[in-house]
Amino acid sequence: MCKHTPPCPSADAADCQAARVSDAHPEQGWDLLCNGVVLFEDTGHLLPDGKVVAPRRPAVAGRAA
């Protein structure tokens, strides 16, 4: 699917979110990557085979009382 040089990571690679955006929809909160992954603004993504990957949110530091 990817025609970039060097090629973008495949949809099943650990770094699949590093692929280039092929179709941007920031007004809807998602982008289609050239490897077929749909990347959501909350960092969750949908793989081409329909598998959902939950968002990766940073740990929240403890709050002062």
C-alpha positions in Angstrom: 0.0 0.0 0.0 2.8 2.4 0.9 4.8 4.0 -1.9 7.2 6.0 0.3 10.9 5.6 0.4 11.8 4.2 2.8 8.5 2.5 3.2 6.2 3.3 6.2 5.7 0.7 8.9 3.1 -1.9 8.1 -0.2 -2.0 9.9 0.9 -4.9 12.1 4.2 -3.3 13.1 4.7 -2.0 16.7 5.3 1.5 15.3 2.4 1.5 12.8 1.3 5.0 13.9 4.6 6.3 12.4 3.2 5.9 8.8 2.4 9.0 6.8 -1.1 10.5 6.7 -2.8 9.7 3.4 -6.2 11.3 4.2 -6.6 13.8 7.0 -9.9 14.6 8.8 -8.9 16.8 11.7 -12.5 18.2 11.9 -13.7 14.7 12.7 -10.8 13.7 14.9 -9.1 11.0 12.7 -6.6 10.4 9.9 -6.1 7.5 7.5 -2.5 6.4 7.4 -0.9 5.0 4.2 -0.7 1.6 5.8 -4.5 1.4 6.2 -4.6 2.3 9.9 -7.2 4.8 11.1 -5.5 7.0 13.8 -7.8 8.9 16.2 -6.8 12.1 18.0 -6.9 10.4 21.4 -4.1 8.1 20.1 -6.4 5.0 19.7 -6.4 3.4 16.3 -8.3 0.9 14.1 -6.3 -1.6 12.1 -7.3 -2.6 8.6 -8.5 -6.0 9.9 -11.0 -4.3 12.2 -9.0 -4.7 15.4 -9.3 -1.8 17.8 -6.2 -0.6 19.7 -7.1 1.4 22.8 -5.7 4.9 23.3 -2.3 5.2 25.0 -2.6 8.0 27.5 0.3 9.1 29.7 0.1 8.3 33.4 -1.3 11.1 35.5 1.1 12.4 38.1 -0.1 12.5 41.7 -1.8 15.7 42.8 -0.8 17.8 45.8 -3.5 17.7 48.5 
